[in-house]
Amino acid sequence: MCKVRGVGIDLCDISRMEKNLQDDRFLNRFFTEAEAAYIRSRGLSASQSMAGMWAAKEAFLKSVGVGLALPLQDIE
């Protein structure tokens, strides 16, 4: 369990996620099975959903003050 130490904020470029959207290794490495299924189900909005989820995960890590010490799959 992580203790919140501050506020986290993050932005993610949607075009960056568009490039990674077709890479199953990227999805499986950073997103849970449920998240990957949700992203794939979003159709034309998939890269936007993926970018938002990525930014939320990184913002959480910043708020607990651990950087990338936790695997992103552990944050859902």
C-alpha positions as CSV (number, residue, x, y, z in Angstrom):
1,M,0.0,0.0,0.0
2,C,1.4,3.4,-1.0
3,K,0.9,6.6,1.1
4,V,0.0,9.7,-0.9
5,R,2.7,12.3,-0.4
6,G,1.6,15.0,-2.8
7,V,-0.2,15.8,-5.9
8,G,0.7,14.2,-9.2
9,I,0.0,15.5,-12.7
10,D,1.0,14.2,-16.0
11,L,0.3,14.7,-19.7
12,C,0.8,12.2,-22.5
13,D,1.0,12.9,-26.2
14,I,-1.8,11.0,-28.0
15,S,0.3,10.6,-31.1
16,R,2.9,8.7,-29.0
17,M,0.2,6.3,-28.0
18,E,-1.0,5.9,-31.5
19,K,2.4,4.5,-32.4
20,N,2.3,2.0,-29.5
21,L,-1.4,1.0,-30.0
22,Q,-0.6,-1.8,-32.4
23,D,2.2,-3.2,-30.3
24,D,0.8,-5.9,-28.1
25,R,4.1,-6.1,-26.2
26,F,3.7,-2.5,-25.1
27,L,0.1,-3.0,-24.1
28,N,0.9,-6.2,-22.1
29,R,3.9,-4.6,-20.4
30,F,2.2,-1.5,-19.1
31,F,-1.5,-2.3,-18.9
32,T,-3.6,-5.0,-17.3
33,E,-5.5,-7.5,-19.4
34,A,-8.8,-5.6,-18.6
35,E,-7.2,-2.2,-19.5
36,A,-5.8,-3.5,-22.8
37,A,-9.2,-5.0,-23.7
38,Y,-10.9,-1.7,-22.8
39,I,-8.4,0.2,-25.0
40,R,-8.9,-2.1,-27.9
41,S,-12.7,-1.7,-27.6
42,R,-12.5,2.1,-28.0
43,G,-12.1,2.0,-31.8
44,L,-11.1,5.5,-33.0
45,S,-10.7,6.8,-29.5
46,A,-8.3,4.0,-28.4
47,S,-5.2,6.2,-28.5
48,Q,-6.9,8.9,-26.5
49,S,-8.1,6.4,-23.9
50,M,-4.6,4.8,-23.8
51,A,-2.9,8.2,-23.3
52,G,-5.3,9.2,-20.5
53,M,-4.7,5.9,-18.7
54,W,-0.9,6.2,-19.1
55,A,-1.0,9.8,-17.7
56,A,-3.2,8.7,-14.8
57,K,-0.7,5.9,-13.9
58,E,2.3,8.3,-14.0
59,A,0.4,10.9,-12.0
60,F,-0.3,8.4,-9.3
61,L,3.3,7.4,-9.1
62,K,4.3,11.0,-8.8
63,S,1.7,11.6,-6.0
64,V,3.1,8.7,-3.9
65,G,6.7,9.8,-4.6
66,V,8.1,6.6,-5.9
67,G,8.8,7.5,-9.6
68,L,8.7,4.4,-11.8
69,A,9.6,2.1,-8.9
70,L,6.2,0.2,-9.2
71,P,5.3,-1.7,-12.4
72,L,2.6,0.2,-14.3
73,Q,0.5,-3.0,-14.5
74,D,0.2,-2.8,-10.7
75,I,-1.8,0.4,-11.0
76,E,-5.3,0.0,-12.4
